[in-house]
Amino acid sequence: MASGGAAVRRWGGVAFVGVGIVLALSVAGCSSDEPFAGSDIRPTASPSATVTPVPSRPVGSREVTGRGWTMAVPGQWEERRRTLSTGEVARWSEPASAGSTRVAVSVVVESEPTTSLLDQSYRLEQRLRENDLRPQRSTVPGADPARPGVLVQWTENSRGDEQRREVWQLLLAGPGTSIVNVVGFAPEDGFGASPVPEVMGTVQVQR
């Protein structure tokens, strides 16, 4: 999918964050086996990621690209993009359906993050726990073997208390020091049958 001869590798896992996209502000100075500074939370150990990388673009999908990443989304999904001084925000979602939780995948790129990917994942997990949610996390391969990605998964209320949705947030190391966040969500009872796992399986990042 990628062009220009850049080295590309599929992330090989799952993941992502909620409706406003929780880009966790984090505290520097953490290592992979220590909780972040000032916290008594030790990140959870969870089963390995459950999304299978998709080797080719699914039938009926279209390729979308951004700063150091590509993925494939259903052809009929609606698109919204915004370029920021710090990176970019993009979202693809199925056409709105009254009274239902929308199925969508968003991508947020931080071009020059001030905290590491690992620190951000720790802070995200802490915020979710503080809101009485039960996240699970796992490490997934990245384009750079020295900078693995992190998947965080949880369920939360949607549309007030009327519905529940499942959310996956994947944090991946992009080109240079950038961080690519991919967030997918869909109704909890239909997540597995939704396009979200397949879309997230098509994600590629450049080194």
Backbone as JSON Lines, residues from 0, in Angstrom:
{"i":0,"aa":"M","n":[0.8,-1.19,0.0],"ca":[0.0,0.0,0.0],"c":[0.84,1.26,0.0]}
{"i":1,"aa":"A","n":[1.98,1.23,0.72],"ca":[2.77,2.44,0.84],"c":[3.55,2.68,-0.41]}
{"i":2,"aa":"S","n":[3.92,3.96,-0.64],"ca":[4.67,4.31,-1.82],"c":[5.97,4.95,-1.43]}
{"i":3,"aa":"G","n":[6.83,5.21,-2.44],"ca":[8.07,5.94,-2.19],"c":[9.18,5.09,-1.64]}
{"i":4,"aa":"G","n":[9.0,3.76,-1.57],"ca":[10.07,2.88,-1.15],"c":[10.31,2.85,0.34]}
{"i":5,"aa":"A","n":[9.42,3.45,1.15],"ca":[9.61,3.44,2.6],"c":[9.38,2.04,3.13]}
{"i":6,"aa":"A","n":[10.16,1.69,4.17],"ca":[9.97,0.37,4.79],"c":[8.66,0.37,5.55]}
{"i":7,"aa":"V","n":[7.83,-0.63,5.31],"ca":[6.51,-0.68,5.93],"c":[6.29,-2.06,6.53]}
{"i":8,"aa":"R","n":[5.62,-2.08,7.67],"ca":[5.29,-3.35,8.3],"c":[3.95,-3.23,8.98]}
{"i":9,"aa":"R","n":[3.12,-4.26,8.86],"ca":[1.83,-4.24,9.54],"c":[2.06,-4.4,11.03]}
{"i":10,"aa":"W","n":[1.16,-3.78,11.79],"ca":[1.36,-3.81,13.24],"c":[1.03,-5.16,13.83]}
{"i":11,"aa":"G","n":[0.09,-5.9,13.24],"ca":[-0.17,-7.27,13.66],"c":[-0.93,-7.4,14.95]}
{"i":12,"aa":"G","n":[-1.77,-6.45,15.33],"ca":[-2.53,-6.57,16.56],"c":[-3.83,-5.85,16.47]}
{"i":13,"aa":"V","n":[-4.35,-5.43,17.63],"ca":[-5.61,-4.72,17.71],"c":[-5.47,-3.37,18.35]}
{"i":14,"aa":"A","n":[-6.66,-2.64,18.46],"ca":[-6.68,-1.56,19.39],"c":[-7.32,-0.22,19.16]}
{"i":15,"aa":"F","n":[-7.62,0.59,20.25],"ca":[-7.98,2.01,20.14],"c":[-8.86,2.7,21.19]}
{"i":16,"aa":"V","n":[-9.12,4.09,21.11],"ca":[-9.73,4.95,22.13],"c":[-11.11,5.49,21.83]}
{"i":17,"aa":"G","n":[-11.75,6.18,22.77],"ca":[-13.13,6.61,22.68],"c":[-13.43,7.82,21.82]}
{"i":18,"aa":"V","n":[-14.69,8.3,21.95],"ca":[-15.24,9.19,20.95],"c":[-14.43,10.44,20.7]}
{"i":19,"aa":"G","n":[-13.92,11.1,21.73],"ca":[-13.11,12.27,21.49],"c":[-11.67,11.91,21.25]}
{"i":20,"aa":"I","n":[-11.34,10.65,21.22],"ca":[-9.99,10.13,21.08],"c":[-9.14,10.58,22.25]}
{"i":21,"aa":"V","n":[-8.95,9.69,23.19],"ca":[-8.18,10.01,24.38],"c":[-6.71,9.93,24.05]}
{"i":22,"aa":"L","n":[-6.1,11.07,23.8],"ca":[-4.66,11.11,23.61],"c":[-4.07,11.4,24.97]}
{"i":23,"aa":"A","n":[-3.55,10.38,25.61],"ca":[-3.14,10.49,27.0],"c":[-1.91,11.37,27.15]}
{"i":24,"aa":"L","n":[-2.0,12.33,28.05],"ca":[-0.83,13.1,28.43],"c":[-0.07,12.28,29.45]}
{"i":25,"aa":"S","n":[1.22,12.17,29.31],"ca":[1.94,11.24,30.14],"c":[3.13,11.87,30.83]}
{"i":26,"aa":"V","n":[3.71,11.09,31.74],"ca":[4.84,11.54,32.52],"c":[6.08,10.82,32.04]}
{"i":27,"aa":"A","n":[7.12,11.55,31.73],"ca":[8.34,10.93,31.2],"c":[9.07,10.15,32.25]}
{"i":28,"aa":"G","n":[9.99,9.29,31.8],"ca":[10.88,8.59,32.71],"c":[10.43,7.2,33.07]}
{"i":29,"aa":"C","n":[9.51,6.6,32.29],"ca":[9.05,5.26,32.61],"c":[9.79,4.23,31.78]}
{"i":30,"aa":"S","n":[9.88,3.04,32.28],"ca":[10.42,1.94,31.5],"c":[9.32,0.91,31.33]}
{"i":31,"aa":"S","n":[9.57,-0.1,30.48],"ca":[8.52,-1.04,30.12],"c":[8.06,-1.9,31.29]}
{"i":32,"aa":"D","n":[8.84,-2.0,32.33],"ca":[8.44,-2.84,33.45],"c":[8.18,-2.04,34.72]}
{"i":33,"aa":"E","n":[7.95,-0.74,34.58],"ca":[7.67,0.1,35.74],"c":[6.42,0.94,35.49]}
{"i":34,"aa":"P","n":[5.62,1.19,36.54],"ca":[4.51,2.12,36.4],"c":[5.06,3.51,36.21]}
{"i":35,"aa":"F","n":[4.26,4.41,35.59],"ca":[4.76,5.75,35.37],"c":[4.88,6.51,36.69]}
{"i":36,"aa":"A","n":[5.68,7.57,36.69],"ca":[6.01,8.32,37.9],"c":[4.75,8.82,38.6]}
{"i":37,"aa":"G","n":[4.72,8.71,39.91],"ca":[3.63,9.25,40.7],"c":[2.39,8.39,40.72]}
{"i":38,"aa":"S","n":[2.44,7.19,40.2],"ca":[1.27,6.34,40.17],"c":[1.56,4.99,40.81]}
{"i":39,"aa":"D","n":[0.53,4.44,41.48],"ca":[0.7,3.11,42.04],"c":[0.08,2.06,41.12]}
{"i":40,"aa":"I","n":[-0.3,2.47,39.92],"ca":[-0.88,1.53,38.96],"c":[0.21,0.82,38.19]}
{"i":41,"aa":"R","n":[0.14,-0.48,38.15],"ca":[1.02,-1.24,37.29],"c":[0.17,-1.72,36.12]}
{"i":42,"aa":"P","n":[0.55,-1.4,34.89],"ca":[-0.29,-1.75,33.74],"c":[-0.64,-3.23,33.71]}
{"i":43,"aa":"T","n":[-1.84,-3.52,33.25],"ca":[-2.32,-4.89,33.22],"c":[-1.55,-5.72,32.22]}
{"i":44,"aa":"A","n":[-1.52,-7.0,32.48],"ca":[-1.01,-7.96,31.49],"c":[-2.25,-8.57,30.84]}
{"i":45,"aa":"S","n":[-2.31,-8.6,29.54],"ca":[-3.5,-9.12,28.87],"c":[-3.1,-10.13,27.8]}
{"i":46,"aa":"P","n":[-4.08,-10.88,27.3],"ca":[-3.78,-11.83,26.22],"c":[-3.21,-11.1,25.01]}
{"i":47,"aa":"S","n":[-2.56,-11.83,24.13],"ca":[-2.01,-11.21,22.94],"c":[-3.14,-10.63,22.08]}
{"i":48,"aa":"A","n":[-2.8,-9.65,21.25],"ca":[-3.79,-8.99,20.41],"c":[-4.54,-9.99,19.55]}
{"i":49,"aa":"T","n":[-5.82,-9.67,19.28],"ca":[-6.68,-10.64,18.6],"c":[-6.98,-10.3,17.15]}
{"i":50,"aa":"V","n":[-6.54,-9.16,16.66],"ca":[-6.8,-8.8,15.27],"c":[-5.74,-9.4,14.37]}
{"i":51,"aa":"T","n":[-6.17,-9.98,13.3],"ca":[-5.25,-10.6,12.34],"c":[-4.94,-9.62,11.21]}
{"i":52,"aa":"P","n":[-3.67,-9.37,10.93],"ca":[-3.32,-8.48,9.81],"c":[-3.96,-8.96,8.51]}
{"i":53,"aa":"V","n":[-4.49,-8.04,7.74],"ca":[-5.14,-8.36,6.47],"c":[-4.11,-8.19,5.36]}
{"i":54,"aa":"P","n":[-3.79,-9.26,4.61],"ca":[-2.7,-9.2,3.62],"c":[-2.98,-8.35,2.39]}
{"i":55,"aa":"S","n":[-4.25,-8.16,2.05],"ca":[-4.58,-7.35,0.87],"c":[-5.84,-6.54,1.15]}
{"i":56,"aa":"R","n":[-6.04,-5.51,0.38],"ca":[-7.17,-4.62,0.6],"c":[-8.48,-5.37,0.37]}
{"i":57,"aa":"P","n":[-9.39,-5.33,1.36],"ca":[-10.67,-6.06,1.22],"c":[-11.5,-5.55,0.05]}
{"i":58,"aa":"V","n":[-12.27,-6.44,-0.53],"ca":[-13.16,-6.08,-1.64],"c":[-14.15,-5.02,-1.17]}
{"i":59,"aa":"G","n":[-14.35,-4.0,-1.98],"ca":[-15.3,-2.94,-1.64],"c":[-14.72,-1.85,-0.77]}
{"i":60,"aa":"S","n":[-13.44,-1.94,-0.43],"ca":[-12.82,-0.92,0.42],"c":[-12.01,0.05,-0.43]}
{"i":61,"aa":"R","n":[-11.59,1.13,0.2],"ca":[-10.71,2.09,-0.47],"c":[-9.53,2.38,0.45]}
{"i":62,"aa":"E","n":[-8.39,2.66,-0.16],"ca":[-7.19,2.95,0.62],"c":[-7.18,4.4,1.04]}
{"i":63,"aa":"V","n":[-6.84,4.66,2.3],"ca":[-6.69,6.01,2.82],"c":[-5.29,6.13,3.41]}
{"i":64,"aa":"T","n":[-4.72,7.32,3.32],"ca":[-3.35,7.51,3.77],"c":[-3.23,8.79,4.58]}
{"i":65,"aa":"G","n":[-2.14,8.87,5.34],"ca":[-1.84,10.07,6.11],"c":[-0.36,10.17,6.35]}
{"i":66,"aa":"R","n":[0.03,10.86,7.41],"ca":[1.44,11.09,7.71],"c":[2.09,9.82,8.26]}
{"i":67,"aa":"G","n":[2.62,9.01,7.35],"ca":[3.34,7.82,7.77],"c":[2.49,6.59,7.97]}
{"i":68,"aa":"W","n":[1.25,6.56,7.49],"ca":[0.4,5.4,7.69],"c":[-0.54,5.22,6.5]}
{"i":69,"aa":"T","n":[-1.04,4.0,6.34],"ca":[-2.09,3.68,5.37],"c":[-3.03,2.66,6.0]}
{"i":70,"aa":"M","n":[-4.28,2.63,5.53],"ca":[-5.22,1.58,5.91],"c":[-6.33,1.56,4.88]}
{"i":71,"aa":"A","n":[-7.21,0.56,4.96],"ca":[-8.32,0.42,4.03],"c":[-9.63,0.49,4.8]}
{"i":72,"aa":"V","n":[-10.58,1.27,4.31],"ca":[-11.88,1.43,4.97],"c":[-12.99,1.09,3.97]}
{"i":73,"aa":"P","n":[-14.17,0.69,4.46],"ca":[-15.28,0.41,3.55],"c":[-15.55,1.61,2.63]}
{"i":74,"aa":"G","n":[-15.85,1.31,1.37],"ca":[-16.01,2.37,0.39],"c":[-17.08,3.38,0.71]}
{"i":75,"aa":"Q","n":[-18.13,2.96,1.43],"ca":[-19.25,3.86,1.7],"c":[-19.07,4.67,2.98]}
{"i":76,"aa":"W","n":[-18.01,4.43,3.73],"ca":[-17.83,5.16,4.99],"c":[-17.55,6.64,4.72]}
{"i":77,"aa":"E","n":[-18.08,7.48,5.61],"ca":[-17.9,8.92,5.5],"c":[-16.55,9.32,6.09]}
{"i":78,"aa":"E","n":[-15.96,10.36,5.55],"ca":[-14.62,10.78,5.97],"c":[-14.62,12.21,6.48]}
{"i":79,"aa":"R","n":[-13.84,12.44,7.53],"ca":[-13.59,13.78,8.04],"c":[-12.11,13.87,8.38]}
{"i":80,"aa":"R","n":[-11.48,14.95,7.96],"ca":[-10.05,15.14,8.23],"c":[-9.8,16.55,8.73]}
{"i":81,"aa":"R","n":[-8.73,16.66,9.52],"ca":[-8.31,17.97,9.99],"c":[-6.8,17.95,10.19]}
{"i":82,"aa":"T","n":[-6.13,18.94,9.63],"ca":[-4.69,19.06,9.81],"c":[-4.4,20.04,10.94]}
{"i":83,"aa":"L","n":[-3.52,19.64,11.86],"ca":[-3.17,20.45,13.01],"c":[-1.68,20.79,12.95]}
{"i":84,"aa":"S","n":[-1.28,21.81,13.71],"ca":[0.14,22.15,13.78],"c":[0.94,21.01,14.4]}
{"i":85,"aa":"T","n":[0.3,20.21,15.23],"ca":[0.97,19.11,15.91],"c":[0.83,17.77,15.2]}
{"i":86,"aa":"G","n":[0.08,17.73,14.08],"ca":[-0.12,16.48,13.39],"c":[-1.39,16.49,12.57]}
{"i":87,"aa":"E","n":[-2.19,15.44,12.72],"ca":[-3.44,15.35,11.96],"c":[-4.45,14.5,12.7]}
{"i":88,"aa":"V","n":[-5.74,14.72,12.4],"ca":[-6.84,13.94,12.94],"c":[-7.73,13.54,11.77]}
{"i":89,"aa":"A","n":[-8.09,12.29,11.68],"ca":[-8.96,11.81,10.6],"c":[-9.91,10.77,11.17]}
{"i":90,"aa":"R","n":[-11.12,10.72,10.58],"ca":[-12.11,9.75,11.06],"c":[-12.93,9.24,9.88]}
{"i":91,"aa":"W","n":[-13.17,7.92,9.9],"ca":[-14.03,7.28,8.91],"c":[-15.12,6.54,9.66]}
{"i":92,"aa":"S","n":[-16.37,6.71,9.23],"ca":[-17.49,6.09,9.95],"c":[-18.57,5.67,8.98]}
{"i":93,"aa":"E","n":[-19.34,4.66,9.4],"ca":[-20.47,4.23,8.59],"c":[-21.51,5.34,8.59]}
{"i":94,"aa":"P","n":[-22.35,5.41,7.56],"ca":[-23.39,6.44,7.54],"c":[-24.22,6.39,8.81]}
{"i":95,"aa":"A","n":[-24.58,7.57,9.33],"ca":[-25.3,7.66,10.6],"c":[-26.62,6.89,10.54]}
{"i":96,"aa":"S","n":[-26.92,6.23,11.65],"ca":[-28.18,5.51,11.78],"c":[-28.83,5.95,13.09]}
{"i":97,"aa":"A","n":[-30.03,6.47,13.01],"ca":[-30.71,7.01,14.19],"c":[-30.85,5.96,15.28]}
{"i":98,"aa":"G","n":[-30.49,6.35,16.5],"ca":[-30.68,5.49,17.66],"c":[-29.66,4.4,17.84]}
{"i":99,"aa":"S","n":[-28.58,4.41,17.05],"ca":[-27.58,3.36,17.2],"c":[-26.2,3.95,17.44]}
{"i":100,"aa":"T","n":[-25.33,3.15,18.04],"ca":[-23.95,3.55,18.25],"c":[-23.21,3.46,16.94]}
{"i":101,"aa":"R","n":[-22.55,4.52,16.55],"ca":[-21.9,4.58,15.25],"c":[-20.63,3.73,15.25]}
{"i":102,"aa":"V","n":[-20.39,3.08,14.12],"ca":[-19.17,2.29,13.93],"c":[-18.16,3.19,13.22]}
{"i":103,"aa":"A","n":[-16.95,3.29,13.77],"ca":[-15.98,4.22,13.21],"c":[-14.57,3.82,13.57]}
{"i":104,"aa":"V","n":[-13.62,4.34,12.79],"ca":[-12.19,4.22,13.08],"c":[-11.58,5.6,12.88]}
{"i":105,"aa":"S","n":[-10.78,6.04,13.84],"ca":[-10.12,7.34,13.76],"c":[-8.61,7.15,13.83]}
{"i":106,"aa":"V","n":[-7.89,8.09,13.24],"ca":[-6.44,8.1,13.29],"c":[-5.99,9.49,13.75]}
{"i":107,"aa":"V","n":[-5.12,9.51,14.74],"ca":[-4.54,10.76,15.23],"c":[-3.02,10.61,15.2]}
{"i":108,"aa":"V","n":[-2.36,11.52,14.53],"ca":[-0.9,11.48,14.43],"c":[-0.31,12.65,15.21]}
{"i":109,"aa":"E","n":[0.61,12.35,16.13],"ca":[1.39,13.37,16.82],"c":[2.76,13.42,16.17]}
{"i":110,"aa":"S","n":[3.06,14.52,15.49],"ca":[4.31,14.61,14.76],"c":[5.53,14.69,15.67]}
{"i":111,"aa":"E","n":[5.4,15.45,16.77],"ca":[6.52,15.63,17.7],"c":[6.01,15.48,19.13]}
{"i":112,"aa":"P","n":[5.67,14.27,19.56],"ca":[5.14,14.07,20.91],"c":[6.17,14.45,21.97]}
{"i":113,"aa":"T","n":[5.68,14.96,23.08],"ca":[6.57,15.35,24.18],"c":[6.78,14.21,25.17]}
{"i":114,"aa":"T","n":[6.01,13.14,25.03],"ca":[6.16,11.96,25.89],"c":[6.17,10.72,25.02]}
{"i":115,"aa":"S","n":[6.73,9.65,25.54],"ca":[6.88,8.43,24.76],"c":[5.57,7.68,24.57]}
{"i":116,"aa":"L","n":[5.55,6.8,23.6],"ca":[4.39,5.96,23.34],"c":[4.03,5.14,24.57]}
{"i":117,"aa":"L","n":[5.02,4.56,25.2],"ca":[4.77,3.73,26.38],"c":[4.17,4.56,27.51]}
{"i":118,"aa":"D","n":[4.73,5.74,27.74],"ca":[4.19,6.61,28.79],"c":[2.73,6.97,28.51]}
{"i":119,"aa":"Q","n":[2.42,7.25,27.25],"ca":[1.05,7.6,26.9],"c":[0.1,6.44,27.15]}
{"i":120,"aa":"S","n":[0.56,5.23,26.86],"ca":[-0.31,4.08,27.09],"c":[-0.56,3.87,28.57]}
{"i":121,"aa":"Y","n":[0.45,4.13,29.42],"ca":[0.25,4.02,30.86],"c":[-0.77,5.05,31.34]}
{"i":122,"aa":"R","n":[-0.63,6.28,30.87],"ca":[-1.54,7.34,31.3],"c":[-2.96,7.05,30.84]}
{"i":123,"aa":"L","n":[-3.11,6.53,29.63],"ca":[-4.44,6.16,29.14],"c":[-5.07,5.12,30.05]}
{"i":124,"aa":"E","n":[-4.31,4.11,30.4],"ca":[-4.86,3.07,31.26],"c":[-5.27,3.63,32.61]}
{"i":125,"aa":"Q","n":[-4.48,4.53,33.15],"ca":[-4.82,5.14,34.43],"c":[-6.13,5.92,34.33]}
{"i":126,"aa":"R","n":[-6.28,6.7,33.28],"ca":[-7.5,7.49,33.13],"c":[-8.73,6.6,33.0]}
{"i":127,"aa":"L","n":[-8.6,5.52,32.28],"ca":[-9.72,4.6,32.15],"c":[-10.08,3.99,33.49]}
{"i":128,"aa":"R","n":[-9.11,3.59,34.26],"ca":[-9.38,3.01,35.59],"c":[-10.01,4.03,36.51]}
{"i":129,"aa":"E","n":[-9.56,5.27,36.42],"ca":[-10.14,6.32,37.26],"c":[-11.6,6.55,36.94]}
{"i":130,"aa":"N","n":[-12.03,6.15,35.73],"ca":[-13.43,6.26,35.34],"c":[-14.16,4.93,35.47]}
{"i":131,"aa":"D","n":[-13.62,4.06,36.32],"ca":[-14.25,2.77,36.66],"c":[-14.4,1.85,35.45]}
{"i":132,"aa":"L","n":[-13.49,1.95,34.51],"ca":[-13.47,1.03,33.38],"c":[-12.38,-0.01,33.6]}
{"i":133,"aa":"R","n":[-12.42,-1.08,32.84],"ca":[-11.48,-2.19,33.03],"c":[-10.71,-2.45,31.74]}
{"i":134,"aa":"P","n":[-9.7,-1.68,31.49],"ca":[-8.94,-1.87,30.25],"c":[-8.03,-3.08,30.3]}
{"i":135,"aa":"Q","n":[-7.74,-3.62,29.13],"ca":[-6.72,-4.65,28.96],"c":[-5.71,-4.12,27.96]}
{"i":136,"aa":"R","n":[-4.45,-4.45,28.19],"ca":[-3.42,-3.95,27.28],"c":[-2.53,-5.1,26.82]}
{"i":137,"aa":"S","n":[-1.92,-4.91,25.67],"ca":[-0.96,-5.89,25.16],"c":[0.03,-5.15,24.28]}
{"i":138,"aa":"T","n":[1.19,-5.76,24.11],"ca":[2.22,-5.2,23.24],"c":[2.1,-5.84,21.87]}
{"i":139,"aa":"V","n":[2.22,-5.03,20.82],"ca":[2.13,-5.55,19.45],"c":[3.37,-5.12,18.67]}
{"i":140,"aa":"P","n":[3.77,-5.88,17.66],"ca":[4.95,-5.52,16.88],"c":[4.76,-4.18,16.18]}
{"i":141,"aa":"G","n":[5.84,-3.44,16.03],"ca":[5.8,-2.19,15.31],"c":[6.68,-2.25,14.08]}
{"i":142,"aa":"A","n":[6.63,-1.19,13.25],"ca":[7.5,-1.13,12.07],"c":[8.96,-1.13,12.48]}
{"i":143,"aa":"D","n":[9.26,-0.51,13.63],"ca":[10.61,-0.5,14.2],"c":[10.63,-1.5,15.35]}
{"i":144,"aa":"P","n":[11.4,-2.59,15.24],"ca":[11.42,-3.61,16.31],"c":[11.78,-3.04,17.67]}
{"i":145,"aa":"A","n":[12.51,-1.94,17.69],"ca":[12.91,-1.35,18.97],"c":[11.81,-0.5,19.58]}
{"i":146,"aa":"R","n":[10.72,-0.26,18.83],"ca":[9.63,0.58,19.31],"c":[8.3,-0.15,19.1]}
{"i":147,"aa":"P","n":[8.01,-1.15,19.93],"ca":[6.76,-1.9,19.76],"c":[5.54,-1.02,20.02]}
{"i":148,"aa":"G","n":[4.42,-1.43,19.47],"ca":[3.17,-0.73,19.72],"c":[2.48,-1.26,20.96]}
{"i":149,"aa":"V","n":[1.43,-0.56,21.38],"ca":[0.64,-0.98,22.54],"c":[-0.84,-0.92,22.16]}
{"i":150,"aa":"L","n":[-1.56,-1.97,22.52],"ca":[-3.0,-2.03,22.32],"c":[-3.71,-1.94,23.66]}
{"i":151,"aa":"V","n":[-4.73,-1.07,23.76],"ca":[-5.56,-0.97,24.95],"c":[-7.0,-1.19,24.51]}
{"i":152,"aa":"Q","n":[-7.72,-2.07,25.23],"ca":[-9.1,-2.43,24.87],"c":[-10.0,-2.27,26.09]}
{"i":153,"aa":"W","n":[-11.22,-1.78,25.87],"ca":[-12.18,-1.66,26.96],"c":[-13.59,-1.5,26.4]}
{"i":154,"aa":"T","n":[-14.6,-1.57,27.29],"ca":[-15.98,-1.28,26.92],"c":[-16.46,-0.12,27.77]}
{"i":155,"aa":"E","n":[-17.41,0.67,27.23],"ca":[-17.9,1.85,27.93],"c":[-19.34,2.13,27.51]}
{"i":156,"aa":"N","n":[-20.02,2.97,28.3],"ca":[-21.37,3.37,27.95],"c":[-21.33,4.32,26.76]}
{"i":157,"aa":"S","n":[-22.36,4.22,25.94],"ca":[-22.5,5.1,24.79],"c":[-23.92,5.6,24.74]}
{"i":158,"aa":"R","n":[-24.11,6.83,24.26],"ca":[-25.44,7.44,24.23],"c":[-26.04,7.41,25.62]}
{"i":159,"aa":"G","n":[-25.32,8.03,26.56],"ca":[-25.74,7.99,27.95],"c":[-25.52,6.59,28.5]}
{"i":160,"aa":"D","n":[-26.54,6.02,29.11],"ca":[-26.45,4.66,29.61],"c":[-27.25,3.69,28.75]}
{"i":161,"aa":"E","n":[-27.66,4.13,27.57],"ca":[-28.55,3.32,26.76],"c":[-27.85,2.16,26.07]}
{"i":162,"aa":"Q","n":[-26.59,2.35,25.7],"ca":[-25.89,1.33,24.93],"c":[-24.47,1.18,25.45]}
{"i":163,"aa":"R","n":[-23.89,0.03,25.12],"ca":[-22.49,-0.21,25.44],"c":[-21.72,-0.35,24.13]}
{"i":164,"aa":"R","n":[-20.5,0.14,24.12],"ca":[-19.67,-0.03,22.93],"c":[-18.3,-0.53,23.35]}
{"i":165,"aa":"E","n":[-17.67,-1.24,22.44],"ca":[-16.31,-1.71,22.65],"c":[-15.36,-0.77,21.92]}
{"i":166,"aa":"V","n":[-14.23,-0.5,22.58],"ca":[-13.26,0.44,22.02],"c":[-11.88,-0.2,22.01]}
{"i":167,"aa":"W","n":[-11.17,-0.06,20.91],"ca":[-9.78,-0.5,20.81],"c":[-8.92,0.72,20.48]}
{"i":168,"aa":"Q","n":[-7.85,0.91,21.2],"ca":[-6.89,1.97,20.85],"c":[-5.51,1.36,20.66]}
{"i":169,"aa":"L","n":[-4.96,1.64,19.49],"ca":[-3.64,1.15,19.14],"c":[-2.69,2.32,19.02]}
{"i":170,"aa":"L","n":[-1.58,2.26,19.77],"ca":[-0.54,3.29,19.69],"c":[0.65,2.68,18.98]}
{"i":171,"aa":"L","n":[1.05,3.3,17.87],"ca":[2.13,2.78,17.04],"c":[3.19,3.84,16.81]}
{"i":172,"aa":"A","n":[4.44,3.41,16.75],"ca":[5.54,4.32,16.43],"c":[5.55,4.57,14.93]}
{"i":173,"aa":"G","n":[5.47,5.86,14.54],"ca":[5.51,6.23,13.14],"c":[6.89,6.68,12.73]}
{"i":174,"aa":"P","n":[7.0,7.32,11.57],"ca":[8.31,7.81,11.11],"c":[8.92,8.81,12.1]}
{"i":175,"aa":"G","n":[10.23,8.76,12.24],"ca":[10.91,9.66,13.18],"c":[10.46,9.38,14.6]}
{"i":176,"aa":"T","n":[10.04,10.41,15.3],"ca":[9.56,10.24,16.68],"c":[8.04,10.26,16.76]}
{"i":177,"aa":"S","n":[7.36,10.31,15.62],"ca":[5.9,10.46,15.62],"c":[5.2,9.24,16.21]}
{"i":178,"aa":"I","n":[3.99,9.47,16.7],"ca":[3.13,8.4,17.23],"c":[1.83,8.41,16.45]}
{"i":179,"aa":"V","n":[1.44,7.23,15.96],"ca":[0.19,7.07,15.23],"c":[-0.8,6.36,16.15]}
{"i":180,"aa":"N","n":[-1.89,7.03,16.48],"ca":[-2.95,6.45,17.3],"c":[-4.09,6.03,16.39]}
{"i":181,"aa":"V","n":[-4.53,4.79,16.5],"ca":[-5.67,4.3,15.74],"c":[-6.74,3.85,16.73]}
{"i":182,"aa":"V","n":[-7.95,4.4,16.6],"ca":[-9.03,4.07,17.53],"c":[-10.23,3.55,16.77]}
{"i":183,"aa":"G","n":[-10.73,2.4,17.17],"ca":[-11.92,1.84,16.55],"c":[-12.98,1.55,17.59]}
{"i":184,"aa":"F","n":[-14.25,1.81,17.25],"ca":[-15.32,1.46,18.19],"c":[-16.59,1.08,17.46]}
{"i":185,"aa":"A","n":[-17.39,0.24,18.14],"ca":[-18.65,-0.27,17.6],"c":[-19.46,-0.8,18.78]}
{"i":186,"aa":"P","n":[-20.77,-1.04,18.61],"ca":[-21.56,-1.61,19.69],"c":[-20.93,-2.87,20.25]}
{"i":187,"aa":"E","n":[-20.95,-3.02,21.55],"ca":[-20.29,-4.16,22.19],"c":[-20.81,-5.49,21.65]}
{"i":188,"aa":"D","n":[-22.12,-5.6,21.48],"ca":[-22.68,-6.89,21.07],"c":[-22.48,-7.19,19.59]}
{"i":189,"aa":"G","n":[-21.96,-6.23,18.82],"ca":[-21.74,-6.49,17.41],"c":[-20.35,-6.13,16.94]}
{"i":190,"aa":"F","n":[-19.43,-5.95,17.88],"ca":[-18.1,-5.49,17.5],"c":[-17.39,-6.48,16.59]}
{"i":191,"aa":"G","n":[-17.42,-7.75,16.97],"ca":[-16.7,-8.76,16.19],"c":[-17.2,-8.88,14.76]}
{"i":192,"aa":"A","n":[-18.49,-8.63,14.55],"ca":[-19.07,-8.74,13.21],"c":[-18.99,-7.42,12.44]}
{"i":193,"aa":"S","n":[-18.53,-6.37,13.08],"ca":[-18.42,-5.07,12.44],"c":[-17.17,-5.02,11.55]}
{"i":194,"aa":"P","n":[-17.03,-4.0,10.69],"ca":[-15.83,-3.88,9.86],"c":[-14.58,-3.46,10.63]}
{"i":195,"aa":"V","n":[-14.74,-3.05,11.9],"ca":[-13.61,-2.47,12.63],"c":[-12.4,-3.4,12.73]}
{"i":196,"aa":"P","n":[-12.55,-4.67,13.14],"ca":[-11.35,-5.53,13.22],"c":[-10.62,-5.65,11.88]}
{"i":197,"aa":"E","n":[-11.38,-5.76,10.79],"ca":[-10.74,-5.89,9.48],"c":[-10.04,-4.6,9.09]}
{"i":198,"aa":"V","n":[-10.69,-3.44,9.32],"ca":[-10.06,-2.16,8.99],"c":[-8.76,-2.0,9.75]}
{"i":199,"aa":"M","n":[-8.79,-2.31,11.04],"ca":[-7.58,-2.14,11.84],"c":[-6.51,-3.15,11.47]}
{"i":200,"aa":"G","n":[-6.93,-4.28,10.88],"ca":[-5.96,-5.24,10.4],"c":[-5.22,-4.8,9.15]}
{"i":201,"aa":"T","n":[-5.72,-3.76,8.49],"ca":[-5.06,-3.26,7.28],"c":[-4.07,-2.14,7.56]}
{"i":202,"aa":"V","n":[-3.97,-1.7,8.81],"ca":[-3.11,-0.55,9.13],"c":[-1.64,-0.89,8.86]}
{"i":203,"aa":"Q","n":[-0.96,0.01,8.21],"ca":[0.49,-0.08,8.0],"c":[1.11,1.24,8.41]}
{"i":204,"aa":"V","n":[2.3,1.17,9.0],"ca":[3.04,2.39,9.35],"c":[4.43,2.31,8.73]}
{"i":205,"aa":"Q","n":[4.99,3.48,8.43],"ca":[6.32,3.57,7.85],"c":[7.35,3.74,8.95]}
{"i":206,"aa":"R","n":[8.56,3.29,8.68],"ca":[9.65,3.47,9.61],"c":[10.27,4.84,9.41]}
